[in-house]
């Protein structure tokens, strides 16, 4: 990855868009990030607000059976009409019983009162350690101090949602539609516990375009499917995954379903979330390289094979070492389909290393190409499974000693 926000060769942003300073929010939005004391240092409480009462919104949440209190509270909110989101880092507010739910509810109520909006128009998110009680006083006082700090920049907000993240993940884009210019921005966090079914990951998307609820819901769903749903750091699904998108409409430029404007906006949103997803994988709590795995073949086989390979600690360790040990890829793939005929074909960086489950002899030149491909920042792996046209794509990172250190000491 190199240069600008769109650093990955696996992301293709529309040529018409323009990157702005990452902290720039679309018109009609304000954000703040403050320190309230959940973490020993750094910002740990963020607030995002939309000033337009006609705003529309959409959201996605974890599918883990164990659900964080803020997810419970947000699911009961008016998810199609949100005016704000309040978020804390350093404490996930999970497995804290009714006390945890009560704190999450009061977070929404305090933010809503300060913004002058109904309580059900504020979403809540949390990220951090599971199973520790989230104290009410510092969080509520943090919201009260964030309210007067709200402004047009998202830098403090983007930093307030970080936990093990090594860098803030945010961007702002200008999108020239036929009806006029709109802006689209997003802030995200995630480094470990990443395997969205629907990661610990959070993402907040804002636009000043006017988009009806049904269109926004559809666009967000499609973009999430091609981004956050296609990544894995460690194969662990979080209890807190949340994605919120708010269309404020301050530009007065509409995005009409079925129009060329919708197509360009959808392509931009897709590229934005896809790059943010790749940022999470590249962060990966000590990750040094990212791989893109494309599995093609028999219907029903590609997704489990892709997940098995991407989540294999042996494959991930080989990736860390830049070792083209393709036997680990075949073993992981076969584990996912124990009753199938293992006619797997594997190529790394365009170099075919196995065909129908057997090794492909390589001369010195091809071996050199293979080693070079495996040691790049971004590694392409292609795997075919039997006969068929189904395709599954997944992005994953390597596994090294830093990941073990971070998670051994996390709590």
C-alpha positions in Angstrom: 0.0 0.0 0.0 1.4 3.4 -0.9 0.3 7.0 -1.5 -3.0 8.8 -0.6 -6.0 7.2 1.0 -6.6 4.7 -1.8 -3.3 2.9 -1.3 -4.3 -0.6 -2.3 -4.2 -2.0 -5.8 -7.3 -4.0 -4.9 -9.5 -0.8 -4.7 -10.6 1.1 -7.8 -12.1 4.4 -6.9 -14.0 6.3 -9.6 -11.7 8.7 -11.4 -14.1 11.6 -11.0 -13.8 11.8 -7.2 -11.4 14.0 -5.3 -9.7 13.2 -2.0 -10.1 15.9 0.7 -8.3 16.3 4.0 -9.4 13.2 5.9 -10.9 15.2 8.8 -13.3 17.3 6.7 -16.9 16.4 7.4 -19.7 17.0 4.9 -21.8 20.1 5.5 -24.3 19.7 8.2 -22.2 17.4 10.3 -20.2 18.0 13.5 -18.0 15.8 15.6 -15.9 15.8 18.7 -13.5 13.5 20.6 -12.5 13.9 24.2 -10.8 12.1 27.1 -13.2 11.0 29.8 -11.0 8.5 31.7 -11.9 5.1 30.4 -8.4 4.8 29.1 -5.4 6.0 31.0 -4.6 8.5 28.2 -5.8 9.6 24.8 -9.3 10.4 23.6 -11.9 7.7 24.5 -15.3 9.3 24.0 -16.6 10.4 20.6 -19.8 12.2 19.5 -21.1 12.6 15.9 -24.0 14.9 15.1 -26.1 15.7 12.0 -27.9 19.1 12.1 -30.7 18.3 9.6 -33.9 16.9 11.1 -34.8 15.3 7.8 -31.7 13.1 7.8 -32.0 9.5 6.8 -29.8 6.7 8.1 -29.0 3.0 7.9 -27.0 0.6 10.1 -25.5 -2.9 10.3 -24.5 -4.8 13.5 -22.7 -8.0 14.6 -24.3 -11.4 14.2 -22.5 -12.8 17.2 -24.9 -14.4 19.7 -23.2 -12.5 22.5 -24.2 -8.9 21.9 -22.8 -5.7 23.5 -25.2 -3.4 25.4 -24.7 -0.5 22.9 -25.8 -2.8 20.1 -28.9 -3.8 22.0 -29.8 -0.1 22.6 -29.0 0.9 19.0 -31.1 -1.9 17.6 -34.1 -0.3 19.4 -33.3 3.2 18.0 -34.9 4.8 14.9 -32.2 3.4 12.7 -33.7 5.1 9.6 -33.7 8.6 11.1 -30.6 8.9 13.3 -29.3 12.3 14.1 -26.2 11.3 16.0 -24.0 8.5 17.4 -22.1 8.5 20.7 -19.2 6.0 21.1 -16.6 5.1 23.7 -13.4 3.2 23.4 -11.5 1.2 26.1 -14.5 -0.7 27.3 -16.8 -2.8 25.1 -19.7 -2.8 27.6 -20.4 -6.5 27.1 -21.6 -9.0 29.7 -22.4 -6.3 32.2 -26.1 -7.2 32.6 -28.8 -4.6 33.1 -26.3 -2.2 34.5 -24.4 -2.2 31.1 -27.7 -1.6 29.2 -28.6 1.2 31.6 -25.3 3.0 30.9 -25.7 2.6 27.1 -29.3 3.9 27.3 -28.1 6.9 29.4 -25.4 7.6 26.9 -28.0 7.9 24.1 -30.3 10.0 26.3 -27.5 12.4 27.4 -26.3 12.9 23.8 -29.9 13.3 22.6 -30.7 15.9 25.2 -27.6 17.9 24.4 -28.3 17.8 20.7 -32.0 18.6 21.1 -33.3 15.5 19.4 -35.5 12.6 20.6 -33.6 9.8 22.4 -34.3 7.2 19.8 -32.5 9.2 17.1 -29.1 8.6 18.7 -27.1 5.4 18.2 -24.5 4.0 20.6 -21.3 2.1 20.1 -18.5 0.8 22.3 -15.2 -0.9 21.8 -12.6 -2.3 24.1 -12.3 -5.0 26.8 -15.2 -7.4 27.4 -16.6 -8.1 30.8 -15.6 -4.9 32.7 -18.3 -2.7 34.1 -18.5 0.6 32.2 -18.8 3.3 34.9 -21.6 5.8 34.3 -20.0 9.0 35.6 -16.9 9.4 33.4 -18.9 8.5 30.3 -21.8 10.9 30.9 -19.4 13.6 31.9 -17.4 12.9 28.7 -20.6 13.4 26.6 -21.3 16.6 28.4 -17.8 17.9 27.6 -18.0 16.7 24.0 -21.2 18.5 23.2 -19.7 22.1 23.3 -16.6 20.8 21.5 -18.6 19.7 18.4 -17.1 21.1 15.2 -16.7 20.5 11.4 -13.6 18.3 11.8 -13.4 14.6 12.5 -9.8 14.2 13.6 -10.5 14.0 17.3 -13.5 11.8 16.7 -11.5 9.4 14.5 -8.8 9.1 17.3 -11.4 8.7 20.1 -12.6 5.4 18.7 -9.2 3.7 18.5 -8.1 0.8 20.8 -5.2 -1.3 19.5 -5.3 0.6 16.2 -1.8 1.8 15.1 -3.3 4.7 13.1 -6.6 6.5 12.7 -8.7 5.3 9.7 -10.7 8.0 8.0 -11.2 9.8 4.7 -13.3 12.5 3.1 -14.2 12.6 -0.6 -15.8 15.1 -3.0 -18.2 13.4 -5.5 -19.2 15.4 -8.6 -22.8 14.3 -9.4 -24.8 15.6 -12.4 -27.1 17.5 -10.0 -24.2 19.0 -8.0 -21.3 18.2 -5.8 -21.7 16.1 -2.6 -19.3 15.0 0.1 -18.8 11.6 1.6 -16.7 10.8 4.6 -16.1 7.9 7.0 -14.2 7.1 10.2 -13.5 3.5 11.2 -11.6 1.5 13.8 -10.4 -2.1 13.9 -7.2 -4.1 14.3 -8.0 -7.4 16.0 -11.0 -9.6 16.7 -11.8 -9.2 13.0 -13.9 -11.7 11.1 -17.2 -10.0 10.3 -20.0 -12.4 9.9 -20.8 -9.4 10.1 -14.4 -7.6 13.6 -13.9 -5.5 16.7 -14.8 -2.9 14.1 -16.8 0.3 14.0 -17.5 2.5 11.1 -19.4 5.8 10.8 -20.3 7.2 7.3 -21.6 10.7 6.6 -22.8 12.4 3.4 -24.5 15.7 2.7 -26.3 14.1 -0.2 -30.1 13.7 0.1 -30.8 9.9 -0.1 -34.1 8.2 0.7 -34.0 5.5 3.4 -34.5 2.5 1.0 -31.8 3.6 -1.3 -29.3 4.3 1.5 -30.1 1.0 3.1 -29.5 -0.8 -0.2 -26.2 1.1 -1.0 -24.8 0.5 2.5 -25.7 -3.2 2.4 -24.0 -3.7 -0.9 -20.8 -1.8 0.1 -20.5 -3.6 3.5 -20.9 -7.0 1.7 -17.8 -6.1 -0.5 -15.8 -4.6 2.3 -16.2 -5.4 6.0 -17.8 -8.8 5.2 -14.7 -9.8 3.2 -12.0 -9.4 5.8 -10.4 -11.4 8.5 -7.5 -10.7 10.9 -7.9 -13.6 13.3 -11.2 -15.4 12.5 -12.8 -14.0 15.7 -16.2 -12.4 15.4 -16.8 -9.4 17.7 -19.7 -8.7 20.0 -19.7 -4.9 19.1 -19.5 -4.6 15.3 -21.5 -1.6 14.2 -21.7 0.4 11.0 -23.8 3.6 10.9 -24.5 5.7 7.7 -26.2 9.1 7.9 -27.3 11.1 4.8 -27.9 14.7 6.0 -29.0 16.3 2.8 -27.4 19.7 3.4 -26.1 19.9 -0.1 -29.7 19.6 -1.4 -28.3 17.3 -4.1 -30.4 14.2 -4.4 -29.2 10.7 -5.3 -32.1 9.1 -7.2 -32.4 5.4 -7.3 -31.5 4.0 -10.8 -29.7 7.2 -11.9 -26.1 7.7 -13.1 -25.6 9.7 -9.9 -26.6 6.7 -7.8 -24.1 4.6 -9.7 -21.2 7.0 -9.1 -22.2 7.5 -5.5 -22.4 3.7 -5.0 -19.0 3.2 -6.6 -17.5 5.8 -4.3 -19.0 4.4 -1.2 -17.9 0.9 -2.2 -14.3 2.1 -2.7 -14.3 4.1 0.5 -15.5 1.2 2.7 -13.3 -1.3 0.8 -10.2 0.7 1.5 -11.2 1.2 5.2 -11.6 -2.6 5.4 -8.2 -3.1 4.0 -6.8 -0.6 6.5 -8.1 -2.8 9.3 -6.5 -5.9 7.9 -3.2 -4.0 7.2 -3.3 -2.8 10.8 -4.0 -6.2 12.2 -2.3 -5.8 15.6 1.3 -6.3 14.2 0.5 -7.3 10.7 3.2 -6.8 8.1 1.5 -7.8 4.9 -2.0 -8.4 3.4 -3.2 -11.2 1.1 -6.2 -11.3 -1.2 -7.5 -14.8 -1.7 -9.9 -15.5 -4.5 -11.5 -18.9 -4.5 -13.5 -20.1 -7.6 -15.3 -23.3 -8.2 -18.1 -25.5 -7.1 -21.3 -23.9 -5.6 -21.3 -23.9 -1.8 -17.6 -24.7 -1.6 -15.9 -21.4 -2.2 -16.9 -19.5 0.9 -16.0 -22.2 3.5 -12.7 -22.8 1.7 -11.9 -19.1 1.6 -12.6 -18.7 5.4 -10.6 -21.9 6.2 -7.5 -20.7 4.4 -7.7 -17.0 5.5 -8.1 -18.0 9.2 -5.5 -20.8 9.2 -2.7 -19.8 11.7 -0.3 -21.9 9.6 -1.1 -20.0 6.4 -0.9 -16.7 8.2 2.5 -17.6 9.8 3.8 -18.5 6.3 2.6 -15.1 5.1 4.4 -13.4 7.9 7.7 -15.2 6.9 7.2 -14.5 3.2 7.3 -18.3 2.8 5.5 -19.7 -0.3 4.5 -22.8 1.6 1.5 -23.6 -0.5 1.0 -27.0 1.1 -0.6 -25.2 4.1 -3.1 -23.6 1.7 -4.1 -26.9 0.3 -4.3 -28.5 3.8 -6.6 -25.7 5.0 -8.8 -25.9 1.9 -9.1 -29.7 2.3 -10.1 -29.3 6.0 -13.1 -27.2 4.9 -14.3 -29.9 2.5 -13.4 -33.2 4.1 -15.7 -35.3 1.9 -14.8 -33.7 -1.5 -12.4 -34.7 -4.1 -9.4 -32.4 -3.4 -8.8 -31.3 -7.0 -7.4 -27.9 -5.8 -5.4 -25.6 -8.1 -3.3 -22.9 -6.4 -1.5 -19.9 -7.8 0.5 -17.3 -5.8 1.3 -14.0 -7.5 0.3 -15.5 -10.8 2.7 -18.5 -10.4 0.8 -21.8 -10.4 2.2 -24.0 -7.7 -0.3 -26.9 -7.6 -2.8 -28.3 -10.2 -5.5 -30.8 -9.3 -3.9 -31.2 -5.9 -0.4 -32.1 -7.2 2.8 -30.0 -7.2 3.7 -28.1 -10.4 7.4 -28.3 -11.1 9.0 -24.8 -11.2 12.3 -23.7 -12.7 14.6 -21.3 -11.0 13.0 -18.2 -12.7 9.5 -19.2 -11.5 10.7 -20.0 -8.0 12.3 -16.5 -7.9 9.0 -14.9 -9.0 7.1 -16.9 -6.4 9.4 -15.8 -3.6 9.2 -12.2 -4.7 5.4 -12.3 -4.9 5.1 -13.8 -1.4 7.3 -11.1 0.2 5.4 -8.1 -1.2 3.1 -5.8 0.9 0.1 -7.2 -0.9 0.0 -10.9 -1.9 -2.4 -12.4 -4.5 -3.5 -16.0 -4.0 -5.9 -17.8 -6.3 -7.4 -21.2 -5.6 -9.9 -23.2 -7.6 -12.1 -25.8 -6.0 -13.7 -28.4 -8.4 -15.9 -27.3 -11.2 -18.2 -24.3 -11.1 -18.5 -20.5 -11.5 -19.0 -19.5 -7.9 -16.4 -17.0 -6.5 -15.5 -15.9 -3.0 -13.0 -13.2 -2.1 -11.4 -12.5 1.2 -8.6 -10.3 2.5 -6.5 -11.4 5.4 -3.2 -10.6 7.1 -0.2 -12.4 8.5 0.2 -13.6 12.0 3.4 -12.6 13.9 4.7 -12.2 17.4 3.3 -8.7 17.9 -0.3 -10.1 17.5 0.4 -12.6 20.3 2.0 -10.0 22.5 -0.9 -7.5 22.1 -3.6 -10.1 22.8 -1.7 -11.8 25.6 -1.6 -8.5 27.5 -4.9 -7.0 26.3 -6.9 -6.9 29.5 
